[in-house]
């Protein structure tokens, strides 16, 4: 049973080899279209911060919750992998991925960004969940906080009322300054002090100096508001023993309008409230982690984001499970024993609304505090709705007691406020528990049996702007399905038709599916919320596709010899595989060292080892004009594994082969004469230009965290036609803007000689110019809707076949992608297609039947596109993908939108991270690779669900299936082995062949260019149909005159495969040189 993992020494050094890195989203702006933050993050000022989501109580799983908090707090994007922990063999080491403790090799948190406490579940953080019970190491709390039980004195409903006295531990105060920019109650009550970004602690617990930090909700520092983040509720109390806590924001109707029939109760309530803070008595401890009640030191929920009801189990929320039976404090529907329900809801005393406008029905409510227990006496304190302050109408679809007692007004989804505090029109909203609006059933507290002596509610509706008459509320709306409110800041058609609700960043769902309140969210393309602009067709969701009547087939044919991270088709018809330095491969070099590259023969399905001198880990590359293959960039040396392999960050490697399939060059290793790139590049892309020069762009300087721009290399440089660098590099604005999704950009050569360059969601036409530093931007393209499309969420990109019939006009297709780098990440099902040289280029959107990441688009010889490999969940990186995409897809660009995809054959092999595919000379597609672990592991296990894969498959397309293989053109002979692009007639090739049938109606000749393949990116990939004459319909013997392409803009120099295609069935191809 062979299972290979890290050596102890390898583990420590691989970390220094920059294999692992953690990404934090860089600067953002709330006015950006998608604000550059990820799902699960929000933009404060110029920084993206994580939103910690807590599940509903009935779903509460503490370990899973903590893991979610850990991932959110760490802003995890890159391979800090749960499936592979270096710490398992490094006792006492400092964490590199946020895992720690006995479960993870005894690692300690050190100065991990999320906190130094190692929780009992083995994750680093700084809240009570980490530093409290079970904390394994770090600044653990030695004892849980304690508080005396609250005592209460209930009184009969008389004309006098008193506020309760609670003997609980005072809220924690601290002057400890932040060490990482987090602050406030969410992070141990730290203050910002002299933090570089500013001393205001925002309501979300982060330091800064703009209005987003110092304005509404500011917790400490130079706050602009006289009141702090969460003001005390209005000073109305009733004869009950326990105070209530309203989450109403400052200056809202809910927080400002209230009446009381007893001035003494007002005074006593005010004196018990901590001024300008959380709206709770000064002696009452307010939760900082969502836990509450007797089991958690007598804490109350206060303005906890999920709700102010403390459930019987000690967790804060606003659902029936929290506010219903056993509710300990807050807006309890059923109060705890010994406590009147009168004071558990904390609703404002008087609320009413004027009409919103038009004929829209709006709600007016009134509630008053009174010494009388009768409804009549309660109602009499607010006899005129017109004279009371107006109720606050929702701006985000949230409503009711959970959200400042706002009402729905003319909210487009409906005016019923559900028991959970959201607006809508279905039975879920207007039925049981409906709080306001066209309720079918009265609110939970509206019956006389449950209505307290201090709270009465009168529901009225106004049917016109000028009408003053009031009628009882009746349900007139037809129930409709309820909408889901976002839990992670994603929204819209891309994400299950969710709406933003009261999402912290704003309630507008942008065209790209993210919640915010800037013009880019609420303006053009806004999908829901307080939209100010016209709607826009968003990225479509998955669309079911029929099964192909001829899906093709997969067959396992051999083994690659080395993990197939990179590959290319050589002039001799063989395939090179290129990998990083490993602790094991299937092949050894003559000196006994492991081989990290191989030459695979598709005819014999055998591989021989190839040597190289520098580590090619995550390199780029291109075929050169002189016929050699070039690999560029890479990663650091690992001398304990491969003492003869050096630093590859700026390496350039060449592999030379000839058209002679029996050449003595076969099996010769990579040549590295010492040429270097102008700067280090890990994850670069390359494209051969019409004049033979090579354009190289992007990459990491050192493999370290790309949230720090000093680690990144958002530049381009030029290599001459022999693959020698100019020694100069130039900044690219597009790559800078696309960070951290700037690596391995898609690059396509256009028919005007310029480049189409795409990264993240943005693209442009770029002119290289004639010099090494003369590049200029020609035109910016519109942003592609949907998730990110490049590393670490790479989809597939192809330029569709070029021909004289389409004017050789480029038509580019990009499919798949994802929002962030984690094993839980959803994947993008949509595709965008654009003609960049159109006068007004626009993305035409389509959709695959499912989301995919690491999917590879391979041009097939009949003009269709084959999508293969990848996963339905997760992203690129070690151990961060799941749900392999076993079933391939076919895309026919000639069909209408919505009809182009069919499902094709299904493989039995998971092709995850580090897989490849390319066209062979026989017209089939070779598929290899999948090595989603840091060093080879040959057997799957619970910790390694996807092991290192050496098996090679061949996909036989539909055009060679079901008997069509017998219709191939035969005995193809060429009059030469090269062509010179130019005007018509300047260069021709005579092509002779036979047809097995005289019924052929359509005949094409194609030039096919695989390019350099790695990480789902096919650099330089293209296919061109050539003009030809001489086809004799009805005859089997054929002699064609084939015209060279009109320019090298269409076919940059290098080796291509020439195919003759009869009624969609190709001959066996032959390679020729395009000069």
Rosetta blueprint (number, residue, H / E / L):
1 X L
2 X L
3 X L
4 X L
5 X L
6 X L
7 X L
8 X H
9 X H
10 X H
11 X H
12 X H
13 X H
14 X H
15 X H
16 X H
17 X L
18 X L
19 X L
20 X L
21 X L
22 X L
23 X L
24 X L
25 X L
26 X L
27 X L
28 X L
29 X L
30 X L
31 X L
32 X L
33 X L
34 X L
35 X L
36 X L
37 X L
38 X L
39 X L
40 X L
41 X E
42 X E
43 X E
44 X E
45 X L
46 X L
47 X E
48 X E
49 X E
50 X E
51 X L
52 X L
53 X L
54 X L
55 X L
56 X L
57 X H
58 X H
59 X H
60 X L
61 X L
62 X H
63 X H
64 X H
65 X H
66 X H
67 X H
68 X H
69 X H
70 X H
71 X H
72 X H
73 X H
74 X L
75 X L
76 X L
77 X L
78 X L
79 X L
80 X L
81 X L
82 X L
83 X L
84 X L
85 X L
86 X H
87 X H
88 X H
89 X H
90 X L
91 X L
92 X L
93 X L
94 X E
95 X L
96 X L
97 X L
98 X L
99 X E
100 X L
101 X E
102 X H
103 X H
104 X H
105 X L
106 X L
107 X E
108 X E
109 X L
110 X L
111 X L
112 X L
113 X L
114 X L
115 X L
116 X L
117 X E
118 X E
119 X L
120 X L
121 X L
122 X L
123 X E
124 X E
125 X E
126 X L
127 X L
128 X H
129 X H
130 X H
131 X H
132 X L
133 X L
134 X L
135 X L
136 X L
137 X E
138 X L
139 X L
140 X L
141 X L
142 X L
143 X L
144 X L
145 X L
146 X L
147 X L
148 X L
149 X L
150 X L
151 X L
152 X L
153 X L
154 X L
155 X L
156 X L
157 X L
158 X L
159 X L
160 X L
161 X L
162 X L
163 X L
164 X L
165 X L
166 X L
167 X L
168 X L
169 X L
170 X L
171 X L
172 X L
173 X L
174 X L
175 X L
176 X L
177 X E
178 X L
179 X L
180 X L
181 X L
182 X E
183 X L
184 X E
185 X H
186 X H
187 X H
188 X L
189 X L
190 X E
191 X E
192 X L
193 X L
194 X L
195 X L
196 X L
197 X L
198 X L
199 X L
200 X E
201 X E
202 X L
203 X L
204 X L
205 X L
206 X E
207 X E
208 X E
209 X L
210 X L
211 X H
212 X H
213 X H
214 X H
215 X L
216 X L
217 X L
218 X L
219 X L
220 X E
221 X L
222 X L
223 X L
224 X L
225 X L
226 X L
227 X L
228 X L
229 X L
230 X L
231 X L
232 X L
233 X L
234 X L
235 X L
236 X L
237 X L
238 X L
239 X L
240 X L
241 X L
242 X L
243 X L
244 X L
245 X L
246 X L
247 X L
248 X L
249 X L
250 X L
251 X L
252 X L
253 X H
254 X H
255 X H
256 X H
257 X L
258 X L
259 X L
260 X E
261 X L
262 X L
263 X H
264 X H
265 X H
266 X H
267 X H
268 X H
269 X H
270 X H
271 X H
272 X L
273 X E
274 X L
275 X L
276 X L
277 X L
278 X L
279 X L
280 X L
281 X E
282 X L
283 X L
284 X L
285 X L
286 X E
287 X L
288 X L
289 X L
290 X L
291 X E
292 X L
293 X E
294 X H
295 X H
296 X H
297 X L
298 X L
299 X E
300 X E
301 X L
302 X L
303 X L
304 X L
305 X L
306 X L
307 X L
308 X L
309 X E
310 X E
311 X L
312 X L
313 X L
314 X L
315 X E
316 X E
317 X E
318 X L
319 X L
320 X H
321 X H
322 X H
323 X H
324 X L
325 X L
326 X L
327 X L
328 X L
329 X E
330 X L
331 X L
332 X L
333 X L
334 X L
335 X L
336 X L
337 X L
338 X L
339 X L
340 X L
341 X H
342 X H
343 X H
344 X L
345 X L
346 X L
347 X L
348 X L
349 X L
350 X E
351 X L
352 X E
353 X L
354 X L
355 X L
356 X L
357 X L
358 X L
359 X L
360 X L
361 X L
362 X E
363 X E
364 X E
365 X L
366 X E
367 X L
368 X L
369 X E
370 X L
371 X L
372 X L
373 X L
374 X L
375 X H
376 X H
377 X H
378 X H
379 X H
380 X H
381 X L
382 X L
383 X L
384 X L
385 X H
386 X H
387 X H
388 X L
389 X L
390 X E
391 X L
392 X L
393 X E
394 X L
395 X L
396 X L
397 X L
398 X E
399 X L
400 X E
401 X H
402 X H
403 X H
404 X L
405 X L
406 X E
407 X E
408 X L
409 X L
410 X L
411 X L
412 X L
413 X L
414 X L
415 X L
416 X E
417 X E
418 X L
419 X L
420 X L
421 X L
422 X E
423 X E
424 X E
425 X L
426 X L
427 X H
428 X H
429 X H
430 X H
431 X L
432 X L
433 X L
434 X L
435 X L
436 X E
437 X L
438 X L
439 X L
440 X L
441 X L
442 X L
443 X L
444 X L
445 X L
446 X L
447 X L
448 X L
449 X L
450 X L
451 X L
452 X L
453 X L
454 X L
455 X L
456 X L
457 X L
458 X L
459 X L
460 X E
461 X E
462 X E
463 X L
464 X L
465 X L
466 X L
467 X L
468 X L
469 X L
470 X L
471 X E
472 X L
473 X L
474 X L
475 X L
476 X L
477 X L
478 X L
479 X L
480 X L
481 X L
482 X L
483 X L
484 X L
485 X E
486 X L
487 X L
488 X L
489 X L
490 X E
491 X L
492 X E
493 X H
494 X H
495 X H
496 X L
497 X L
498 X E
499 X E
500 X L
501 X L
502 X L
503 X L
504 X L
505 X L
506 X L
507 X L
508 X E
509 X E
510 X L
511 X L
512 X L
513 X L
514 X E
515 X E
516 X E
517 X L
518 X L
519 X H
520 X H
521 X H
522 X H
523 X L
524 X L
525 X E
526 X L
527 X L
528 X E
529 X L
530 X L
531 X L
532 X L
533 X L
534 X L
535 X E
536 X L
537 X L
538 X L
539 X L
540 X L
541 X L
542 X L
543 X L
544 X L
545 X L
546 X E
547 X E
548 X L
549 X L
550 X L
551 X L
552 X L
553 X E
554 X E
555 X E
556 X E
557 X E
558 X E
559 X E
560 X L
561 X L
562 X L
563 X L
564 X L
565 X L
566 X E
567 X E
568 X E
569 X E
570 X L
571 X L
572 X L
573 X L
574 X L
575 X E
576 X E
577 X E
578 X E
579 X L
580 X L
581 X L
582 X L
583 X L
584 X L
585 X L
586 X L
587 X L
588 X E
589 X L
590 X L
591 X L
592 X L
593 X L
594 X E
595 X L
596 X L
597 X E
598 X E
599 X E
600 X E
601 X E
602 X L
603 X L
604 X L
605 X L
606 X E
607 X E
608 X E
609 X E
610 X E
611 X L
612 X L
613 X L
614 X E
615 X L
616 X L
617 X L
618 X L
619 X L
620 X E
621 X E
622 X E
623 X E
624 X L
625 X L
626 X L
627 X L
628 X L
629 X E
630 X E
631 X E
632 X E
633 X L
634 X L
635 X L
636 X L
637 X L
638 X L
639 X L
640 X L
641 X L
642 X L
643 X L
644 X L
645 X L
646 X E
647 X L
648 X L
649 X L
650 X L
651 X E
652 X E
653 X E
654 X E
655 X E
656 X L
657 X L
658 X L
659 X L
660 X L
661 X L
662 X L
663 X L
664 X L
665 X L
666 X L
667 X L
668 X L
669 X L
670 X L
671 X E
672 X L
673 X L
674 X L
675 X L
676 X E
677 X L
678 X L
679 X L
680 X L
681 X L
682 X E
683 X L
684 X L
685 X E
686 X E
687 X E
688 X E
689 X L
690 X L
691 X L
692 X L
693 X L
694 X E
695 X E
696 X E
697 X E
698 X L
699 X L
700 X E
701 X L
702 X L
703 X L
704 X L
705 X L
706 X L
707 X L
708 X L
709 X H
710 X H
711 X H
712 X E
713 X L
714 X L
715 X E
716 X E
717 X E
718 X E
719 X E
720 X L
721 X L
722 X L
723 X L
724 X L
725 X E
726 X L
727 X L
728 X L
729 X L
730 X E
731 X E
732 X L
733 X H
734 X H
735 X H
736 X H
737 X H
738 X H
739 X L
740 X L
741 X L
742 X L
743 X L
744 X L
745 X L
746 X E
747 X E
748 X E
749 X E
750 X L
751 X L
752 X L
753 X L
754 X L
755 X E
756 X E
757 X E
758 X E
759 X E
760 X L
761 X L
762 X E
763 X E
764 X E
765 X E
766 X E
767 X E
768 X L
769 X L
770 X L
771 X L
772 X L
773 X L
774 X L
775 X L
776 X E
777 X E
778 X E
779 X E
780 X E
781 X L
782 X L
783 X L
784 X L
785 X L
786 X L
787 X L
788 X E
789 X L
790 X L
791 X L
792 X L
793 X L
794 X L
795 X L
796 X E
797 X E
798 X E
799 X E
800 X L
801 X L
802 X E
803 X L
804 X H
805 X H
806 X H
807 X L
808 X L
809 X L
810 X L
811 X L
812 X E
813 X E
814 X E
815 X E
816 X L
817 X L
818 X E
819 X L
820 X L
821 X L
822 X L
823 X L
824 X L
825 X L
826 X E
827 X E
828 X L
829 X L
830 X E
831 X E
832 X E
833 X E
834 X E
835 X L
836 X L
837 X L
838 X L
839 X L
840 X L
841 X L
842 X L
843 X L
844 X E
845 X E
846 X E
847 X E
848 X L
849 X L
850 X L
851 X L
852 X L
853 X E
854 X L
855 X L
856 X E
857 X E
858 X E
859 X E
860 X L
861 X L
862 X L
863 X L
864 X L
865 X E
866 X E
867 X E
868 X E
869 X L
870 X L
871 X E
872 X E
873 X E
874 X E
875 X L
876 X L
877 X L
878 X L
879 X L
880 X L
881 X E
882 X E
883 X E
884 X E
885 X L
886 X L
887 X E
888 X E
889 X E
890 X E
891 X E
892 X L
893 X L
894 X L
895 X L
896 X L
897 X L
898 X L
899 X L
900 X L
901 X E
902 X E
903 X E
904 X E
905 X E
906 X E
907 X L
908 X L
909 X L
910 X L
911 X L
912 X L
913 X L
914 X L
915 X E
916 X E
917 X E
918 X E
919 X E
920 X L
921 X L
922 X L
923 X L
924 X L
925 X E
926 X E
927 X E
928 X E
929 X E
930 X L
931 X L
932 X L
933 X L
934 X L
935 X L
936 X L
937 X L
938 X L
939 X L
940 X L
941 X L
942 X L
943 X L
944 X L
945 X L
946 X L
947 X L
948 X L
949 X L
950 X L
951 X E
952 X E
953 X E
954 X E
955 X E
956 X E
957 X L
958 X H
959 X H
960 X H
961 X L
962 X L
963 X L
964 X H
965 X H
966 X H
967 X H
968 X L
969 X L
970 X E
971 X E
972 X E
973 X E
974 X E
975 X L
976 X L
977 X L
978 X E
979 X E
980 X L
981 X L
982 X L
983 X L
984 X L
985 X L
986 X L
987 X L
988 X E
989 X E
990 X E
991 X E
992 X E
993 X E
994 X E
995 X L
996 X L
997 X L
998 X L
999 X L
1000 X L
1001 X L
1002 X L
1003 X E
1004 X E
1005 X E
1006 X E
1007 X E
1008 X E
1009 X E
1010 X L
1011 X L
1012 X E
1013 X E
1014 X E
1015 X L
1016 X L
1017 X E
1018 X E
1019 X E
1020 X L
1021 X L
1022 X E
1023 X E
1024 X E
1025 X E
1026 X E
1027 X L
1028 X E
1029 X E
1030 X L
1031 X L
1032 X L
1033 X L
1034 X L
1035 X L
1036 X L
1037 X E
1038 X E
1039 X E
1040 X E
1041 X E
1042 X E
1043 X E
1044 X L
1045 X L
1046 X L
1047 X L
1048 X L
1049 X L
1050 X L
1051 X L
1052 X L
1053 X L
1054 X E
1055 X E
1056 X E
1057 X E
1058 X E
1059 X E
1060 X E
1061 X E
1062 X E
1063 X L
1064 X L
1065 X E
1066 X E
1067 X L
1068 X L
1069 X L
1070 X E
1071 X E
1072 X E
1073 X E
1074 X E
1075 X L
